[in-house]
Amino acid sequence: MISFALSEEQKQIQSLARDFTRKEILPVAAHHDKTGEFPEAVCRKAWETGLMNVHIPEAYGGAELSCMDACLIAEEIAAGCTGIGTAMEANGLAIAPVVLAGNEEQKKSILAPMTEELLFAAYCVTEPDAGSDVAGIKTRAEKKGDDYIINGEKMWITNAGVAHWYYVLAKTDEKAGHRGISAFIIPRETKGIEVGKKEINMGQRASDTRSIRFTDVKVPAKNLLGREGDGFKISMGAFDHTRPLVAAAAVGLARSAMELATRYATERRSFGSPIAAHQAINFILADMDKDIDAARLLAWRAAWLKDAGKKNTREAAMAKVFAADTAMRIATDAVQIFGGYGYSSEYPVEKLMRDAKIFQIYEGTSQIQRMIIGRELLQAKK
């Protein structure tokens, strides 16, 4: 039997996240957007409330919420501010590979402390010349005795300036392509790590985005996740968990844009009636409503498959690309409905339009998602 009804526990999780957003995020969202200040105080309250690091297993002190539960939280937080949401969820992206591939010792030493105090982490994969082409990374890890020596540079790393540890991909075999990439956990205080300046981005300015340079960074072999050559597989497996959450966050942004546009369209009058009564505007609102619903259902399906232990690579990519493109279009249409007011930073839809664009870029561009979908489709036909 198929059911789209949330359980009572899920309704409580959704309500908790919605109330938190209303009380703690909405009042400060504009401030963090204008100043670019990292929302550590908000993150601390979210951590204390149980809205961060939600998929850490119970065995290590976590709540071990499902992917579906996390989607409910992601949508509500993003409805308040996706910049703050990204600052929170960057932890989830870094944690996912450890949950997926860490051994018992690694999980105890890395995951357990994150349930005991507010700690941040960062997922370090993208490089100046290797974004979507992960196999093209140039960061190298050379084995020397019981250590690896890591050299290279990462770019556009979320939470880079506040992270206490990094999940890092590096090549251990130059000739093996993506099978020569390995994954490491590197503490921030390790000698040889240089964190760059905060990037001033178009949107999601509350998020801390920086470059990181690794120069002769010595990492103990015990910090290798899985085996040598497992890094690409681990990273892609983590995306199967996190992409439904990114899709849900895009839904949250789109929902806010629609609500603001609908409210404005019912109050703003032209030619003797509210502009919402004019077919040109009414059809835009109708398209917003149907596409948000479709995006949410795609995110929920991808999350359900993950929770059921089924492969969801194709469905997670579908959810991510559809929700990202939907958020960008709906935010743009909301600005159009507001007209000149929408182009002003005094009105919130301008921020939403800037914030929306990154959904089509991070955690795999919309073009990469289409490649994944096409590849999965063709493999299924063999």
C-alpha positions in Angstrom: 0.0 0.0 0.0 1.3 3.5 -0.9 0.7 6.3 1.6 1.9 9.9 1.6 0.8 10.5 5.1 3.4 11.5 7.7 3.6 9.5 10.9 2.9 11.3 14.2 6.6 11.4 14.9 7.4 12.9 11.5 4.7 15.5 12.0 6.4 16.4 15.3 9.8 16.7 13.6 8.3 18.9 10.9 6.6 21.1 13.5 9.7 21.4 15.5 11.8 22.5 12.5 9.0 24.9 11.4 8.8 26.5 14.8 12.6 26.8 15.0 12.7 28.5 11.7 10.0 31.0 12.6 11.6 31.9 16.0 15.3 31.6 15.2 16.0 31.9 11.5 13.5 34.3 9.9 14.3 37.2 12.3 18.0 37.1 11.4 18.1 35.9 7.8 18.4 39.3 6.3 21.2 40.3 8.7 23.3 37.3 7.8 22.6 37.8 4.1 23.8 41.4 4.2 26.8 40.9 6.5 27.9 37.5 5.5 28.3 36.7 9.1 28.5 33.0 9.9 25.3 32.0 11.8 27.1 30.2 14.6 24.5 31.3 17.3 21.7 29.9 15.1 23.6 26.7 14.5 24.2 26.3 18.2 20.5 26.6 19.0 19.8 24.1 16.2 22.3 21.7 17.6 20.8 22.0 21.0 17.3 21.5 19.6 18.4 18.3 17.8 18.2 19.7 14.2 21.8 19.2 13.2 23.8 16.0 12.5 20.5 14.1 12.6 21.7 10.9 10.8 24.5 10.1 13.2 23.7 6.5 14.5 22.3 6.0 18.0 25.3 3.9 18.8 27.5 7.0 18.7 25.0 9.3 20.5 23.0 10.5 17.5 19.3 10.6 16.7 19.7 8.3 13.7 16.9 9.9 11.9 15.9 8.6 8.5 16.6 10.3 5.2 12.9 11.1 5.0 12.9 12.7 8.4 16.0 14.8 7.4 14.1 16.0 4.3 11.3 17.3 6.4 13.8 19.3 8.5 15.7 20.5 5.4 12.6 21.9 3.8 11.5 23.8 6.9 14.9 25.3 7.6 15.4 26.3 4.0 12.0 28.0 3.9 13.6 30.5 6.4 17.0 30.9 4.9 19.0 28.5 2.6 22.3 30.1 3.5 21.8 29.2 7.2 20.4 25.9 6.1 23.5 25.2 4.1 25.8 26.1 7.0 23.9 23.5 9.1 23.6 20.8 6.4 27.3 21.0 5.4 27.9 19.0 8.5 25.6 16.3 7.2 27.5 16.1 3.9 30.8 15.6 5.7 29.4 13.1 8.1 27.7 11.0 5.5 30.9 9.3 4.2 31.9 8.4 7.7 28.6 6.8 8.4 28.8 5.0 5.1 32.4 3.8 5.2 34.0 4.5 8.6 35.2 1.7 10.8 34.2 1.4 14.4 37.2 3.3 15.7 36.6 6.1 13.2 33.0 6.4 14.0 33.6 6.6 17.7 36.4 9.2 17.4 34.7 11.3 14.7 30.9 11.0 15.1 30.5 10.7 18.8 32.2 14.1 19.6 29.7 15.8 17.3 26.9 14.7 19.5 28.7 16.0 22.7 29.4 19.6 21.6 28.8 21.8 18.6 31.5 21.0 16.1 31.6 21.8 12.4 33.0 19.7 9.5 33.5 20.3 5.7 33.4 18.1 2.6 36.5 18.9 0.6 36.2 17.5 -3.0 35.9 20.4 -5.4 39.2 21.9 -6.8 40.0 25.0 -8.9 40.2 22.8 -12.0 38.0 19.9 -11.0 34.4 20.6 -10.0 31.9 18.2 -11.6 34.8 16.1 -12.9 35.8 14.5 -9.6 38.1 12.1 -11.3 40.1 15.1 -12.4 41.3 16.2 -9.0 45.0 16.9 -8.6 45.3 16.7 -4.8 47.7 13.8 -4.1 48.3 11.6 -1.1 51.6 9.7 -1.0 52.1 6.9 1.4 55.2 7.2 3.6 55.5 4.6 6.4 52.4 4.8 8.5 51.3 8.2 7.2 50.1 9.8 4.0 51.5 13.1 2.8 48.8 15.2 1.2 49.4 18.2 -1.2 46.8 20.1 -3.2 44.1 22.7 -3.1 40.4 22.6 -2.7 37.9 25.3 -3.7 34.4 26.4 -2.8 34.5 24.5 0.4 31.4 25.1 2.6 32.2 25.6 6.3 36.0 25.6 5.5 36.7 28.5 7.9 34.8 27.0 10.9 35.3 23.3 10.4 37.0 21.2 13.1 37.8 18.4 10.6 37.7 17.9 6.8 36.6 15.0 4.6 39.2 15.1 1.8 39.6 13.3 -1.5 43.1 12.8 -2.9 44.7 10.7 -5.5 46.8 7.7 -4.2 47.2 6.2 -7.7 47.7 8.7 -10.5 47.2 6.1 -13.3 43.9 4.5 -12.0 41.5 7.3 -12.8 38.6 7.5 -10.3 39.7 4.1 -8.9 42.9 5.8 -7.7 41.1 8.3 -5.4 41.1 7.8 -1.7 39.2 9.5 1.2 40.7 10.9 4.4 39.6 12.5 7.6 41.9 15.4 8.4 41.7 17.4 11.7 41.7 21.2 11.2 44.7 21.7 13.5 47.0 19.5 11.3 50.2 21.3 10.3 50.3 22.4 6.7 46.6 23.4 6.2 46.0 27.0 5.0 42.4 28.2 4.8 41.7 31.0 2.3 39.6 34.2 2.6 35.8 34.0 2.8 34.3 34.2 -0.7 31.6 36.8 -1.3 29.0 34.9 -3.2 25.9 35.9 -5.1 23.6 34.2 -2.6 23.5 32.0 0.5 26.0 34.5 2.0 25.6 33.2 5.5 27.4 30.1 4.3 31.2 30.1 4.9 32.8 29.3 1.6 36.6 29.3 1.2 39.6 27.6 -0.5 41.9 25.2 1.4 45.5 24.5 0.6 47.3 21.3 1.9 51.1 21.5 1.9 52.9 18.4 3.1 50.1 17.6 5.4 50.9 14.4 7.4 47.8 12.2 7.9 48.0 8.9 9.9 47.0 5.9 7.8 44.2 5.2 10.4 42.5 8.3 9.0 42.0 6.6 5.6 38.3 5.9 5.1 37.7 2.4 3.7 40.6 1.2 1.5 42.8 3.0 -1.0 40.9 3.7 -4.1 37.5 3.7 -2.4 37.2 7.5 -2.2 35.2 8.1 -5.4 32.7 5.3 -4.5 32.3 6.6 -0.9 31.7 10.2 -2.1 29.1 9.2 -4.7 27.4 7.0 -2.1 27.2 9.9 0.3 25.4 11.9 -2.4 22.7 9.3 -2.6 21.8 10.3 1.0 22.4 14.1 0.7 20.9 14.9 -2.7 17.3 14.2 -1.5 18.0 16.7 1.3 19.3 19.3 -1.1 16.1 18.8 -3.2 14.0 19.2 -0.1 15.8 22.5 0.7 15.2 23.7 -2.8 11.5 23.0 -2.2 11.6 25.0 1.0 13.0 28.0 -0.9 10.5 27.7 -3.7 7.6 27.4 -1.2 8.6 30.7 0.4 8.9 32.4 -2.9 5.4 31.1 -3.8 3.9 32.2 -0.5 5.4 35.7 -0.8 4.3 36.0 -4.5 0.8 34.8 -3.7 0.4 37.2 -0.8 1.6 40.1 -2.9 -0.6 39.2 -5.8 -3.7 39.2 -3.7 -2.9 42.6 -2.2 -1.5 44.4 -5.3 -4.3 45.8 -7.5 -4.2 46.8 -11.2 -7.0 47.6 -13.6 -9.5 47.5 -10.8 -8.7 44.1 -9.3 -6.0 42.1 -7.5 -3.3 41.0 -10.0 -3.8 37.4 -8.8 -7.2 37.6 -10.6 -5.5 38.3 -13.9 -4.9 35.1 -15.9 -1.3 35.9 -16.7 -0.4 36.0 -12.9 -2.8 33.3 -11.9 -1.2 30.8 -14.3 2.2 31.6 -12.9 1.0 30.9 -9.4 -0.6 27.7 -10.5 2.6 26.5 -12.1 4.5 27.3 -8.9 2.0 25.2 -6.8 2.1 22.1 -9.1 5.9 22.1 -9.5 6.6 22.5 -5.8 4.3 19.5 -5.1 6.1 17.5 -7.8 9.5 18.4 -6.5 8.6 17.5 -3.0 7.3 14.1 -4.1 10.5 13.4 -6.0 12.5 14.2 -2.9 10.4 12.0 -0.7 10.6 9.1 -3.2 14.4 9.3 -3.3 14.5 9.5 0.5 12.1 6.6 0.9 14.2 4.4 -1.4 17.3 5.2 0.6 15.6 4.4 3.9 14.3 1.1 2.4 17.8 0.1 1.6 17.2 0.3 -2.2 19.4 2.0 -4.7 18.3 5.6 -5.3 21.0 7.1 -7.4 18.7 7.8 -10.4 15.9 9.0 -8.2 18.1 11.2 -6.1 19.5 12.9 -9.2 15.9 13.4 -10.6 14.8 15.0 -7.3 17.9 17.2 -7.1 17.8 18.5 -10.7 14.0 19.0 -10.8 13.8 20.7 -7.5 16.8 22.9 -8.2 15.5 24.1 -11.6 12.1 24.6 -10.0 13.4 26.7 -7.2 15.3 28.9 -9.7 12.3 29.4 -11.9 9.9 30.0 -9.1 12.2 32.6 -7.4 12.6 34.4 -10.7 8.8 34.3 -11.3 8.2 35.7 -7.8 10.5 38.6 -8.6 8.5 39.2 -11.8 5.2 39.2 -9.9 6.6 41.8 -7.5 7.8 43.9 -10.5 10.1 46.7 -9.6 9.7 46.0 -5.9 11.0 42.5 -6.5 14.3 43.9 -7.9 14.9 45.8 -4.6 16.8 44.3 -1.7 14.2 45.8 0.5 11.9 42.9 -0.5 12.7 39.3 0.3 12.2 37.7 -3.1 15.4 39.4 -4.4 17.3 37.3 -1.8 15.5 34.2 -2.7 16.4 34.6 -6.4 20.1 35.0 -5.5 20.0 32.1 -3.1 18.3 29.8 -5.5 21.0 29.7 -8.2 23.5 27.6 -6.2 21.0 24.7 -6.1 21.7 24.2 -9.8 25.5 24.1 -9.1 26.5 22.5 -5.8 26.4 18.8 -5.0 26.6 18.2 -8.8 25.3 20.7 -11.4 21.9 20.2 -13.1 23.8 19.0 -16.1 25.7 16.4 -14.1 22.3 15.2 -12.7 21.0 14.7 -16.2 24.1 12.7 -17.1 23.5 10.5 -14.1 19.9 10.0 -15.0 20.8 9.2 -18.6 23.5 6.7 -17.5 21.2 4.9 -15.1 18.5 4.8 -17.8 20.8 3.2 -20.3 22.3 0.7 -17.8 18.8 -0.4 -16.9 18.1 -1.2 -20.6 21.1 -3.6 -20.9 
